[in-house]
């Protein structure tokens, strides 16, 4: 896709390796557009594109991405907090803001809810899109409405949360929806209590997840609320299993880590396939990807019994 000179003068357009834009440190080349001006949304949306948040839940293919990869720039980071009325306050935040920034502001201001997501690496837009969450809360729990551009449209609109059929790791809006921001309705609480909760959650994550190594977080969705994928993979004895430079974390089995930053997407896919095969054969469980995948082999989405066996792992 080529952009007009006006577009290029207002927005940053550069060629990058997506490995540099993802926490997994994997992914080939792409044209990265940092969108700085709402006026340019129609031009951008007139062609194929993909939306990138913090790249913390994303596995990108080694051949990279043909269509422009778009990140929202600083103009989409605004935060607005209304005065408290009747023990509640409304907060409006842009999708490009870091989720950590939202949490820290709410904690300091004594507004409860977002502290439950402390330690989740995401932009606000990415967290909305994935309905990012923990075992106790989800991003969309406090949201009253979201500002989006739906696929096929080039006009931003506000959608009420009540109309979004959100679920575990799903915002309920179509794939390709662009999130521009959201509004939340938060209850007043004691900042010290909120801070203590955020600190406890971050410590628990640091103790149970391989945060020091490149990864994309949990690879698989939990097959059921009482069956965490990490526990299952651990019980199957797969911790430490390696394909090429990709490895099942020995700290949390639902993480695949890239310790040397030299793993390829092919390594990760072969490892995923191995895990899915063992889970299917030994437990009859189909593990589905939680991580978003771009231009990765289709076998990631096939039933494990249908996956071809041409590569031995
Ligand atoms: N467990 C094991 N072995 C392991 C990993 C976990 O036995 O290798 C056990 C734990 O001891 C615990 C249970 O499995 O009893 C659940 O583990 P954990 O508390 O880590 O929760 P989880 O279900 O594995 C979910 C989210 C995480 C989120 C944590 C903490 C999913 C797929 N994962 O993990 O989200 O950080 O809760 O709230 O829903 C992510 O989305 O990328 C992610 C990491």
py3Dmol code that shows the C-alpha trace and the ligand (Angstrom):
import py3Dmol

protein = """\
ATOM      1  CA  UNK A   1       0.000   0.000   0.000  1.00  0.00           C
ATOM      2  CA  UNK A   2       1.275   3.457  -0.807  1.00  0.00           C
ATOM      3  CA  UNK A   3       0.332   6.485   1.244  1.00  0.00           C
ATOM      4  CA  UNK A   4      -0.269  10.050   0.093  1.00  0.00           C
ATOM      5  CA  UNK A   5       2.405  12.645   0.833  1.00  0.00           C
ATOM      6  CA  UNK A   6       0.017  14.351   3.300  1.00  0.00           C
ATOM      7  CA  UNK A   7      -0.319  11.072   5.163  1.00  0.00           C
ATOM      8  CA  UNK A   8       3.444  10.557   5.262  1.00  0.00           C
ATOM      9  CA  UNK A   9       4.034  14.134   6.451  1.00  0.00           C
ATOM     10  CA  UNK A  10       1.658  13.673   9.401  1.00  0.00           C
ATOM     11  CA  UNK A  11       2.408  10.070  10.407  1.00  0.00           C
ATOM     12  CA  UNK A  12       5.548   8.029  10.904  1.00  0.00           C
ATOM     13  CA  UNK A  13       6.067   5.279   8.307  1.00  0.00           C
ATOM     14  CA  UNK A  14       9.090   2.992   8.703  1.00  0.00           C
ATOM     15  CA  UNK A  15      10.344  -0.475   7.820  1.00  0.00           C
ATOM     16  CA  UNK A  16      11.067  -2.602  10.880  1.00  0.00           C
ATOM     17  CA  UNK A  17      11.552  -6.207  11.950  1.00  0.00           C
ATOM     18  CA  UNK A  18       8.469  -7.051  14.009  1.00  0.00           C
ATOM     19  CA  UNK A  19      10.713  -8.996  16.394  1.00  0.00           C
ATOM     20  CA  UNK A  20      11.627  -5.553  17.725  1.00  0.00           C
ATOM     21  CA  UNK A  21       7.970  -4.674  18.359  1.00  0.00           C
ATOM     22  CA  UNK A  22       6.879  -7.852  20.183  1.00  0.00           C
ATOM     23  CA  UNK A  23       7.737  -9.114  23.659  1.00  0.00           C
ATOM     24  CA  UNK A  24       8.340 -12.589  22.173  1.00  0.00           C
ATOM     25  CA  UNK A  25      11.142 -11.044  20.039  1.00  0.00           C
ATOM     26  CA  UNK A  26      10.028 -13.012  16.987  1.00  0.00           C
ATOM     27  CA  UNK A  27       8.702 -11.804  13.648  1.00  0.00           C
ATOM     28  CA  UNK A  28       9.873 -10.765  10.189  1.00  0.00           C
ATOM     29  CA  UNK A  29       9.715  -7.452   8.361  1.00  0.00           C
ATOM     30  CA  UNK A  30       6.784  -5.072   8.024  1.00  0.00           C
ATOM     31  CA  UNK A  31       5.971  -1.448   7.351  1.00  0.00           C
ATOM     32  CA  UNK A  32       5.081   0.129  10.677  1.00  0.00           C
ATOM     33  CA  UNK A  33       2.787   3.152  10.637  1.00  0.00           C
ATOM     34  CA  UNK A  34       2.496   5.220  13.784  1.00  0.00           C
ATOM     35  CA  UNK A  35      -0.810   7.024  13.398  1.00  0.00           C
ATOM     36  CA  UNK A  36      -0.654  10.564  14.766  1.00  0.00           C
ATOM     37  CA  UNK A  37      -3.682  12.167  13.230  1.00  0.00           C
ATOM     38  CA  UNK A  38      -7.330  11.119  13.302  1.00  0.00           C
ATOM     39  CA  UNK A  39      -7.853  12.812   9.933  1.00  0.00           C
ATOM     40  CA  UNK A  40      -5.798  10.028   8.360  1.00  0.00           C
ATOM     41  CA  UNK A  41      -7.957   7.166   9.589  1.00  0.00           C
ATOM     42  CA  UNK A  42     -10.001   6.928   6.347  1.00  0.00           C
ATOM     43  CA  UNK A  43      -6.871   6.675   4.186  1.00  0.00           C
ATOM     44  CA  UNK A  44      -5.390   4.059   6.452  1.00  0.00           C
ATOM     45  CA  UNK A  45      -8.591   2.071   6.695  1.00  0.00           C
ATOM     46  CA  UNK A  46      -9.124   2.070   2.920  1.00  0.00           C
ATOM     47  CA  UNK A  47      -6.487  -0.646   2.529  1.00  0.00           C
ATOM     48  CA  UNK A  48      -5.479  -3.833   4.325  1.00  0.00           C
ATOM     49  CA  UNK A  49      -3.738  -3.283   7.669  1.00  0.00           C
ATOM     50  CA  UNK A  50      -3.235  -4.815  11.106  1.00  0.00           C
ATOM     51  CA  UNK A  51      -3.411  -3.165  14.503  1.00  0.00           C
ATOM     52  CA  UNK A  52      -0.534  -3.495  16.918  1.00  0.00           C
ATOM     53  CA  UNK A  53      -0.691  -2.694  20.611  1.00  0.00           C
ATOM     54  CA  UNK A  54       2.201  -3.446  22.934  1.00  0.00           C
ATOM     55  CA  UNK A  55       2.952  -6.672  21.018  1.00  0.00           C
ATOM     56  CA  UNK A  56       2.792  -8.581  24.300  1.00  0.00           C
ATOM     57  CA  UNK A  57       0.335 -11.262  23.216  1.00  0.00           C
ATOM     58  CA  UNK A  58       1.459 -11.758  19.666  1.00  0.00           C
ATOM     59  CA  UNK A  59       3.356 -14.346  17.634  1.00  0.00           C
ATOM     60  CA  UNK A  60       4.434 -13.111  14.200  1.00  0.00           C
ATOM     61  CA  UNK A  61       5.580 -15.339  11.321  1.00  0.00           C
ATOM     62  CA  UNK A  62       9.209 -15.345  10.207  1.00  0.00           C
ATOM     63  CA  UNK A  63       8.266 -14.003   6.763  1.00  0.00           C
ATOM     64  CA  UNK A  64       6.799 -10.857   8.314  1.00  0.00           C
ATOM     65  CA  UNK A  65       3.624  -9.090   7.275  1.00  0.00           C
ATOM     66  CA  UNK A  66       2.730  -7.708   3.879  1.00  0.00           C
ATOM     67  CA  UNK A  67       0.089  -5.174   4.930  1.00  0.00           C
ATOM     68  CA  UNK A  68       0.984  -2.101   6.975  1.00  0.00           C
ATOM     69  CA  UNK A  69       1.111  -2.682  10.717  1.00  0.00           C
ATOM     70  CA  UNK A  70      -0.407   0.244  12.555  1.00  0.00           C
ATOM     71  CA  UNK A  71       0.262   1.541  16.017  1.00  0.00           C
ATOM     72  CA  UNK A  72      -1.673   4.419  17.552  1.00  0.00           C
ATOM     73  CA  UNK A  73       0.572   7.375  18.363  1.00  0.00           C
ATOM     74  CA  UNK A  74       0.674   9.720  21.354  1.00  0.00           C
ATOM     75  CA  UNK A  75      -2.376  11.673  20.238  1.00  0.00           C
ATOM     76  CA  UNK A  76      -4.411   8.597  21.256  1.00  0.00           C
ATOM     77  CA  UNK A  77      -3.027   8.484  24.822  1.00  0.00           C
ATOM     78  CA  UNK A  78      -5.236  11.100  26.479  1.00  0.00           C
ATOM     79  CA  UNK A  79      -6.562  10.442  29.973  1.00  0.00           C
ATOM     80  CA  UNK A  80      -9.469  12.394  31.419  1.00  0.00           C
ATOM     81  CA  UNK A  81     -10.793  11.917  34.930  1.00  0.00           C
ATOM     82  CA  UNK A  82     -14.070  13.533  35.992  1.00  0.00           C
ATOM     83  CA  UNK A  83     -14.696  14.692  39.576  1.00  0.00           C
ATOM     84  CA  UNK A  84     -16.138  12.091  41.928  1.00  0.00           C
ATOM     85  CA  UNK A  85     -19.925  12.119  42.287  1.00  0.00           C
ATOM     86  CA  UNK A  86     -21.681   9.869  44.807  1.00  0.00           C
ATOM     87  CA  UNK A  87     -18.563   7.789  45.414  1.00  0.00           C
ATOM     88  CA  UNK A  88     -17.936   7.113  41.722  1.00  0.00           C
ATOM     89  CA  UNK A  89     -15.894   8.735  38.961  1.00  0.00           C
ATOM     90  CA  UNK A  90     -15.796   8.490  35.218  1.00  0.00           C
ATOM     91  CA  UNK A  91     -12.437   7.959  33.512  1.00  0.00           C
ATOM     92  CA  UNK A  92     -11.877   8.254  29.789  1.00  0.00           C
ATOM     93  CA  UNK A  93      -8.645   6.947  28.297  1.00  0.00           C
ATOM     94  CA  UNK A  94      -7.146   6.580  24.826  1.00  0.00           C
ATOM     95  CA  UNK A  95      -6.217   3.177  23.439  1.00  0.00           C
ATOM     96  CA  UNK A  96      -2.517   3.979  23.008  1.00  0.00           C
ATOM     97  CA  UNK A  97      -2.032   4.605  26.732  1.00  0.00           C
ATOM     98  CA  UNK A  98      -0.158   1.915  28.594  1.00  0.00           C
ATOM     99  CA  UNK A  99      -2.387  -0.180  30.834  1.00  0.00           C
ATOM    100  CA  UNK A 100       0.175   0.333  33.630  1.00  0.00           C
ATOM    101  CA  UNK A 101      -0.343   4.105  33.335  1.00  0.00           C
ATOM    102  CA  UNK A 102      -4.112   3.670  33.755  1.00  0.00           C
ATOM    103  CA  UNK A 103      -3.633   1.395  36.760  1.00  0.00           C
ATOM    104  CA  UNK A 104      -1.157   3.716  38.430  1.00  0.00           C
ATOM    105  CA  UNK A 105      -3.396   6.768  37.929  1.00  0.00           C
ATOM    106  CA  UNK A 106      -6.467   4.956  39.284  1.00  0.00           C
ATOM    107  CA  UNK A 107      -4.562   3.638  42.299  1.00  0.00           C
ATOM    108  CA  UNK A 108      -3.227   7.121  43.137  1.00  0.00           C
ATOM    109  CA  UNK A 109      -6.652   8.661  42.678  1.00  0.00           C
ATOM    110  CA  UNK A 110      -8.327   5.991  44.820  1.00  0.00           C
ATOM    111  CA  UNK A 111     -10.466   4.506  42.042  1.00  0.00           C
ATOM    112  CA  UNK A 112     -10.985   0.770  42.276  1.00  0.00           C
ATOM    113  CA  UNK A 113     -10.954  -1.939  39.610  1.00  0.00           C
ATOM    114  CA  UNK A 114      -8.004  -1.585  37.230  1.00  0.00           C
ATOM    115  CA  UNK A 115      -5.531  -2.476  40.031  1.00  0.00           C
ATOM    116  CA  UNK A 116      -6.753  -6.061  39.503  1.00  0.00           C
ATOM    117  CA  UNK A 117      -4.883  -6.067  36.187  1.00  0.00           C
ATOM    118  CA  UNK A 118      -1.562  -4.972  37.723  1.00  0.00           C
ATOM    119  CA  UNK A 119       1.323  -6.598  35.870  1.00  0.00           C
ATOM    120  CA  UNK A 120      -0.608  -7.365  32.675  1.00  0.00           C
ATOM    121  CA  UNK A 121       1.574  -6.040  29.830  1.00  0.00           C
ATOM    122  CA  UNK A 122      -0.683  -4.247  27.345  1.00  0.00           C
ATOM    123  CA  UNK A 123      -1.849  -1.006  25.873  1.00  0.00           C
ATOM    124  CA  UNK A 124      -5.387  -0.006  26.840  1.00  0.00           C
ATOM    125  CA  UNK A 125      -6.491  -0.839  23.268  1.00  0.00           C
ATOM    126  CA  UNK A 126      -4.892  -4.283  23.370  1.00  0.00           C
ATOM    127  CA  UNK A 127      -6.415  -5.014  26.767  1.00  0.00           C
ATOM    128  CA  UNK A 128      -9.869  -4.020  25.464  1.00  0.00           C
ATOM    129  CA  UNK A 129      -9.462  -6.046  22.286  1.00  0.00           C
ATOM    130  CA  UNK A 130      -8.422  -9.216  24.175  1.00  0.00           C
ATOM    131  CA  UNK A 131     -10.571  -8.504  27.232  1.00  0.00           C
ATOM    132  CA  UNK A 132      -7.294  -9.065  29.076  1.00  0.00           C
ATOM    133  CA  UNK A 133      -7.733 -10.560  32.471  1.00  0.00           C
ATOM    134  CA  UNK A 134      -6.696 -12.641  35.387  1.00  0.00           C
ATOM    135  CA  UNK A 135      -8.523 -15.361  37.248  1.00  0.00           C
ATOM    136  CA  UNK A 136     -10.540 -12.719  39.133  1.00  0.00           C
ATOM    137  CA  UNK A 137     -11.263  -9.848  36.749  1.00  0.00           C
ATOM    138  CA  UNK A 138     -11.364  -8.742  33.123  1.00  0.00           C
ATOM    139  CA  UNK A 139     -10.658  -5.418  31.466  1.00  0.00           C
ATOM    140  CA  UNK A 140     -14.257  -4.993  30.357  1.00  0.00           C
ATOM    141  CA  UNK A 141     -15.549  -5.348  33.936  1.00  0.00           C
ATOM    142  CA  UNK A 142     -15.410  -1.584  34.556  1.00  0.00           C
ATOM    143  CA  UNK A 143     -15.879  -0.247  31.051  1.00  0.00           C
ATOM    144  CA  UNK A 144     -19.163   1.508  30.255  1.00  0.00           C
ATOM    145  CA  UNK A 145     -18.479   2.162  26.562  1.00  0.00           C
ATOM    146  CA  UNK A 146     -15.732   1.861  23.993  1.00  0.00           C
ATOM    147  CA  UNK A 147     -14.755   4.078  21.090  1.00  0.00           C
ATOM    148  CA  UNK A 148     -14.104   1.929  18.037  1.00  0.00           C
ATOM    149  CA  UNK A 149     -13.976   1.816  14.280  1.00  0.00           C
ATOM    150  CA  UNK A 150     -15.703  -1.365  13.159  1.00  0.00           C
ATOM    151  CA  UNK A 151     -14.318  -3.334  10.197  1.00  0.00           C
ATOM    152  CA  UNK A 152     -15.670  -1.939   6.926  1.00  0.00           C
ATOM    153  CA  UNK A 153     -16.273   1.526   8.433  1.00  0.00           C
ATOM    154  CA  UNK A 154     -13.917   4.488   8.595  1.00  0.00           C
ATOM    155  CA  UNK A 155     -15.852   6.448  11.196  1.00  0.00           C
ATOM    156  CA  UNK A 156     -15.264   6.209  14.927  1.00  0.00           C
ATOM    157  CA  UNK A 157     -18.332   5.400  17.041  1.00  0.00           C
ATOM    158  CA  UNK A 158     -19.064   4.736  20.700  1.00  0.00           C
ATOM    159  CA  UNK A 159     -20.514   1.339  21.587  1.00  0.00           C
ATOM    160  CA  UNK A 160     -22.121   0.647  24.958  1.00  0.00           C
ATOM    161  CA  UNK A 161     -20.446  -2.121  26.929  1.00  0.00           C
ATOM    162  CA  UNK A 162     -23.873  -3.689  27.510  1.00  0.00           C
ATOM    163  CA  UNK A 163     -24.078  -4.374  23.768  1.00  0.00           C
ATOM    164  CA  UNK A 164     -20.744  -6.215  23.688  1.00  0.00           C
ATOM    165  CA  UNK A 165     -21.065  -9.975  24.217  1.00  0.00           C
ATOM    166  CA  UNK A 166     -17.693 -10.114  25.977  1.00  0.00           C
ATOM    167  CA  UNK A 167     -16.350 -13.370  27.381  1.00  0.00           C
ATOM    168  CA  UNK A 168     -13.086 -14.931  28.563  1.00  0.00           C
ATOM    169  CA  UNK A 169     -10.380 -13.358  26.376  1.00  0.00           C
ATOM    170  CA  UNK A 170     -12.955 -11.963  23.955  1.00  0.00           C
ATOM    171  CA  UNK A 171     -14.329  -8.427  23.641  1.00  0.00           C
ATOM    172  CA  UNK A 172     -17.297  -9.659  21.613  1.00  0.00           C
ATOM    173  CA  UNK A 173     -16.638  -7.270  18.692  1.00  0.00           C
ATOM    174  CA  UNK A 174     -15.528  -8.479  15.245  1.00  0.00           C
ATOM    175  CA  UNK A 175     -11.887  -9.266  14.466  1.00  0.00           C
ATOM    176  CA  UNK A 176     -10.279  -6.193  12.929  1.00  0.00           C
ATOM    177  CA  UNK A 177     -12.152  -3.706  15.147  1.00  0.00           C
ATOM    178  CA  UNK A 178      -9.956  -0.718  15.944  1.00  0.00           C
ATOM    179  CA  UNK A 179     -10.172   0.426  19.572  1.00  0.00           C
ATOM    180  CA  UNK A 180      -9.579   4.141  20.046  1.00  0.00           C
ATOM    181  CA  UNK A 181     -10.379   4.325  23.740  1.00  0.00           C
ATOM    182  CA  UNK A 182     -12.915   3.660  26.443  1.00  0.00           C
ATOM    183  CA  UNK A 183     -14.838   5.171  29.293  1.00  0.00           C
ATOM    184  CA  UNK A 184     -14.968   3.540  32.715  1.00  0.00           C
ATOM    185  CA  UNK A 185     -17.150   3.998  35.763  1.00  0.00           C
ATOM    186  CA  UNK A 186     -15.087   3.402  38.896  1.00  0.00           C
ATOM    187  CA  UNK A 187     -15.911   3.337  42.593  1.00  0.00           C
ATOM    188  CA  UNK A 188     -13.881   5.280  45.131  1.00  0.00           C
ATOM    189  CA  UNK A 189     -11.655   3.230  47.429  1.00  0.00           C
ATOM    190  CA  UNK A 190      -8.654   3.647  49.700  1.00  0.00           C
ATOM    191  CA  UNK A 191      -5.499   4.285  47.600  1.00  0.00           C
ATOM    192  CA  UNK A 192      -3.360   2.389  50.156  1.00  0.00           C
ATOM    193  CA  UNK A 193      -5.552  -0.711  49.833  1.00  0.00           C
ATOM    194  CA  UNK A 194      -5.518  -0.490  46.026  1.00  0.00           C
ATOM    195  CA  UNK A 195      -1.749  -0.054  46.021  1.00  0.00           C
ATOM    196  CA  UNK A 196      -1.305  -3.081  48.282  1.00  0.00           C
ATOM    197  CA  UNK A 197      -3.469  -5.192  45.931  1.00  0.00           C
ATOM    198  CA  UNK A 198      -1.498  -4.080  42.859  1.00  0.00           C
ATOM    199  CA  UNK A 199       1.798  -4.839  44.580  1.00  0.00           C
ATOM    200  CA  UNK A 200       0.604  -8.262  45.721  1.00  0.00           C
ATOM    201  CA  UNK A 201      -0.592  -9.184  42.223  1.00  0.00           C
ATOM    202  CA  UNK A 202       2.676  -8.079  40.632  1.00  0.00           C
ATOM    203  CA  UNK A 203       4.668 -10.061  43.178  1.00  0.00           C
ATOM    204  CA  UNK A 204       2.535 -13.164  42.584  1.00  0.00           C
ATOM    205  CA  UNK A 205       3.129 -12.875  38.840  1.00  0.00           C
ATOM    206  CA  UNK A 206       6.855 -12.365  39.297  1.00  0.00           C
ATOM    207  CA  UNK A 207       6.966 -15.491  41.474  1.00  0.00           C
ATOM    208  CA  UNK A 208       4.980 -17.727  39.105  1.00  0.00           C
ATOM    209  CA  UNK A 209       5.768 -16.455  35.595  1.00  0.00           C
ATOM    210  CA  UNK A 210       9.034 -16.197  33.599  1.00  0.00           C
ATOM    211  CA  UNK A 211       8.913 -12.417  33.339  1.00  0.00           C
ATOM    212  CA  UNK A 212      12.656 -12.006  32.784  1.00  0.00           C
ATOM    213  CA  UNK A 213      12.617 -13.865  29.459  1.00  0.00           C
ATOM    214  CA  UNK A 214      11.031 -12.924  26.134  1.00  0.00           C
ATOM    215  CA  UNK A 215       7.588 -14.528  25.784  1.00  0.00           C
ATOM    216  CA  UNK A 216       4.071 -13.692  24.663  1.00  0.00           C
ATOM    217  CA  UNK A 217       2.506 -14.562  28.015  1.00  0.00           C
ATOM    218  CA  UNK A 218       0.195 -17.536  28.237  1.00  0.00           C
ATOM    219  CA  UNK A 219       0.192 -19.430  24.944  1.00  0.00           C
ATOM    220  CA  UNK A 220      -3.061 -21.365  25.322  1.00  0.00           C
ATOM    221  CA  UNK A 221      -6.474 -20.469  26.671  1.00  0.00           C
ATOM    222  CA  UNK A 222      -7.398 -22.366  29.783  1.00  0.00           C
ATOM    223  CA  UNK A 223      -9.565 -25.227  28.421  1.00  0.00           C
ATOM    224  CA  UNK A 224     -11.951 -24.800  31.367  1.00  0.00           C
ATOM    225  CA  UNK A 225     -11.995 -22.596  34.468  1.00  0.00           C
ATOM    226  CA  UNK A 226     -10.989 -25.582  36.608  1.00  0.00           C
ATOM    227  CA  UNK A 227      -8.362 -26.784  34.112  1.00  0.00           C
ATOM    228  CA  UNK A 228      -5.539 -24.242  33.726  1.00  0.00           C
ATOM    229  CA  UNK A 229      -3.503 -25.011  30.593  1.00  0.00           C
ATOM    230  CA  UNK A 230      -0.275 -24.429  32.543  1.00  0.00           C
ATOM    231  CA  UNK A 231      -1.167 -27.049  35.142  1.00  0.00           C
ATOM    232  CA  UNK A 232      -2.115 -29.534  32.415  1.00  0.00           C
ATOM    233  CA  UNK A 233       1.110 -29.015  30.413  1.00  0.00           C
ATOM    234  CA  UNK A 234       3.097 -29.271  33.628  1.00  0.00           C
ATOM    235  CA  UNK A 235       1.386 -32.562  34.536  1.00  0.00           C
ATOM    236  CA  UNK A 236       2.184 -33.881  31.064  1.00  0.00           C
ATOM    237  CA  UNK A 237       5.858 -33.436  31.909  1.00  0.00           C
ATOM    238  CA  UNK A 238       6.547 -30.923  29.157  1.00  0.00           C
ATOM    239  CA  UNK A 239       8.302 -28.181  31.146  1.00  0.00           C
ATOM    240  CA  UNK A 240      11.722 -27.534  29.638  1.00  0.00           C
ATOM    241  CA  UNK A 241      10.818 -29.186  26.291  1.00  0.00           C
ATOM    242  CA  UNK A 242      12.641 -27.416  23.486  1.00  0.00           C
ATOM    243  CA  UNK A 243      12.376 -27.110  19.730  1.00  0.00           C
ATOM    244  CA  UNK A 244      15.209 -25.101  18.240  1.00  0.00           C
ATOM    245  CA  UNK A 245      15.569 -22.088  20.535  1.00  0.00           C
ATOM    246  CA  UNK A 246      11.973 -22.073  21.802  1.00  0.00           C
ATOM    247  CA  UNK A 247      11.344 -23.638  25.180  1.00  0.00           C
ATOM    248  CA  UNK A 248       8.421 -24.491  27.465  1.00  0.00           C
ATOM    249  CA  UNK A 249       9.169 -22.406  30.540  1.00  0.00           C
ATOM    250  CA  UNK A 250      10.265 -24.371  33.576  1.00  0.00           C
ATOM    251  CA  UNK A 251       8.556 -21.725  35.749  1.00  0.00           C
ATOM    252  CA  UNK A 252       5.078 -21.678  34.160  1.00  0.00           C
ATOM    253  CA  UNK A 253       4.243 -24.364  31.596  1.00  0.00           C
ATOM    254  CA  UNK A 254       1.768 -22.192  29.650  1.00  0.00           C
ATOM    255  CA  UNK A 255       4.612 -19.867  28.638  1.00  0.00           C
ATOM    256  CA  UNK A 256       6.935 -20.527  25.711  1.00  0.00           C
ATOM    257  CA  UNK A 257      10.110 -18.539  26.197  1.00  0.00           C
ATOM    258  CA  UNK A 258      12.752 -17.340  23.778  1.00  0.00           C
ATOM    259  CA  UNK A 259      15.738 -17.110  26.158  1.00  0.00           C
ATOM    260  CA  UNK A 260      18.410 -16.350  23.568  1.00  0.00           C
ATOM    261  CA  UNK A 261      16.149 -14.170  21.405  1.00  0.00           C
ATOM    262  CA  UNK A 262      17.086 -16.407  18.507  1.00  0.00           C
ATOM    263  CA  UNK A 263      14.007 -18.651  18.275  1.00  0.00           C
ATOM    264  CA  UNK A 264      12.072 -18.575  15.022  1.00  0.00           C
ATOM    265  CA  UNK A 265       8.321 -18.626  14.674  1.00  0.00           C
ATOM    266  CA  UNK A 266       8.789 -22.087  13.120  1.00  0.00           C
ATOM    267  CA  UNK A 267      10.426 -23.286  16.371  1.00  0.00           C
ATOM    268  CA  UNK A 268       7.481 -21.998  18.415  1.00  0.00           C
ATOM    269  CA  UNK A 269       4.904 -23.518  16.080  1.00  0.00           C
ATOM    270  CA  UNK A 270       6.613 -26.928  16.215  1.00  0.00           C
ATOM    271  CA  UNK A 271       6.693 -26.726  20.003  1.00  0.00           C
ATOM    272  CA  UNK A 272       3.033 -25.719  20.138  1.00  0.00           C
ATOM    273  CA  UNK A 273       2.226 -28.663  17.928  1.00  0.00           C
ATOM    274  CA  UNK A 274       4.102 -31.034  20.215  1.00  0.00           C
ATOM    275  CA  UNK A 275       2.227 -29.737  23.293  1.00  0.00           C
ATOM    276  CA  UNK A 276      -1.157 -29.922  21.575  1.00  0.00           C
ATOM    277  CA  UNK A 277      -0.507 -33.472  20.347  1.00  0.00           C
ATOM    278  CA  UNK A 278       0.483 -34.718  23.783  1.00  0.00           C
ATOM    279  CA  UNK A 279      -2.494 -32.990  25.469  1.00  0.00           C
ATOM    280  CA  UNK A 280      -4.833 -34.505  22.913  1.00  0.00           C
ATOM    281  CA  UNK A 281      -3.376 -38.018  22.973  1.00  0.00           C
ATOM    282  CA  UNK A 282      -2.925 -38.305  26.716  1.00  0.00           C
ATOM    283  CA  UNK A 283      -5.857 -36.282  28.040  1.00  0.00           C
ATOM    284  CA  UNK A 284      -8.243 -35.849  25.101  1.00  0.00           C
ATOM    285  CA  UNK A 285      -7.955 -32.058  25.548  1.00  0.00           C
ATOM    286  CA  UNK A 286      -7.724 -29.635  22.621  1.00  0.00           C
ATOM    287  CA  UNK A 287      -5.601 -26.649  23.596  1.00  0.00           C
ATOM    288  CA  UNK A 288      -6.537 -23.492  21.703  1.00  0.00           C
ATOM    289  CA  UNK A 289      -4.240 -20.529  21.156  1.00  0.00           C
ATOM    290  CA  UNK A 290      -4.628 -17.599  23.509  1.00  0.00           C
ATOM    291  CA  UNK A 291      -1.804 -15.729  21.824  1.00  0.00           C
ATOM    292  CA  UNK A 292      -2.726 -13.746  18.735  1.00  0.00           C
ATOM    293  CA  UNK A 293      -0.927 -15.039  15.636  1.00  0.00           C
ATOM    294  CA  UNK A 294      -0.028 -13.196  12.463  1.00  0.00           C
ATOM    295  CA  UNK A 295       0.971 -15.032   9.311  1.00  0.00           C
ATOM    296  CA  UNK A 296       1.739 -18.243  11.186  1.00  0.00           C
ATOM    297  CA  UNK A 297       1.176 -21.766   9.796  1.00  0.00           C
ATOM    298  CA  UNK A 298      -2.495 -22.780   9.657  1.00  0.00           C
ATOM    299  CA  UNK A 299      -1.786 -25.948  11.627  1.00  0.00           C
ATOM    300  CA  UNK A 300      -1.950 -23.866  14.810  1.00  0.00           C
ATOM    301  CA  UNK A 301      -5.716 -23.863  14.398  1.00  0.00           C
ATOM    302  CA  UNK A 302      -6.277 -27.428  13.204  1.00  0.00           C
ATOM    303  CA  UNK A 303      -7.507 -30.157  15.457  1.00  0.00           C
ATOM    304  CA  UNK A 304      -4.381 -31.919  16.806  1.00  0.00           C
ATOM    305  CA  UNK A 305      -5.423 -35.198  15.184  1.00  0.00           C
ATOM    306  CA  UNK A 306      -5.498 -33.523  11.742  1.00  0.00           C
ATOM    307  CA  UNK A 307      -2.084 -31.887  11.901  1.00  0.00           C
ATOM    308  CA  UNK A 308       0.288 -33.306   9.260  1.00  0.00           C
ATOM    309  CA  UNK A 309       3.390 -35.103  10.500  1.00  0.00           C
ATOM    310  CA  UNK A 310       6.002 -34.043   7.977  1.00  0.00           C
ATOM    311  CA  UNK A 311       8.187 -32.266  10.541  1.00  0.00           C
ATOM    312  CA  UNK A 312       9.478 -34.409  13.377  1.00  0.00           C
ATOM    313  CA  UNK A 313       9.806 -32.645  16.725  1.00  0.00           C
TER     314      UNK A 313
END
"""
ligand_1 = """\
44
LIG
N 0.222 -24.364 37.528
C 0.991 -25.488 37.587
N 2.106 -25.544 36.804
C 2.461 -24.544 35.948
C 1.658 -23.398 35.893
C 0.543 -23.318 36.699
O 0.698 -26.432 38.311
O 3.475 -24.675 35.259
C -0.934 -24.277 38.417
C -0.776 -23.167 39.452
O -0.075 -23.628 40.573
C -2.214 -22.829 39.769
C -2.934 -23.074 38.434
O -2.077 -23.888 37.651
O -2.735 -23.714 40.702
C -3.256 -21.792 37.692
O -2.036 -21.087 37.443
P -1.977 -19.485 37.465
O -2.429 -19.002 38.768
O -0.633 -19.091 36.982
O -3.100 -19.055 36.459
P -3.284 -19.408 34.942
O -4.702 -19.833 34.750
O -2.205 -20.301 34.428
C -4.162 -17.061 34.276
C -4.000 -16.256 33.019
C -2.718 -15.447 33.096
C -2.732 -14.572 34.328
C -2.850 -15.495 35.549
C -2.838 -14.763 36.879
C -4.901 -17.587 31.151
C -4.569 -18.468 30.009
N -3.861 -17.158 31.874
O -3.078 -17.996 34.271
O -2.696 -14.622 31.953
O -1.525 -13.823 34.410
O -4.102 -16.220 35.423
O -3.989 -14.032 37.021
O -6.075 -17.272 31.372
C -1.848 -14.236 29.772
O -3.010 -13.991 29.455
O -0.918 -14.152 28.953
C -1.569 -14.636 31.133
C -0.369 -14.964 31.533
"""
view = py3Dmol.view(width=600, height=400)
view.addModel(protein, "pdb")
view.setStyle({"model": 0}, {"cartoon": {"style": "trace"}})
view.addModel(ligand_1, "xyz")
view.setStyle({"model": 1}, {"stick": {}})
view.zoomTo()
view.show()
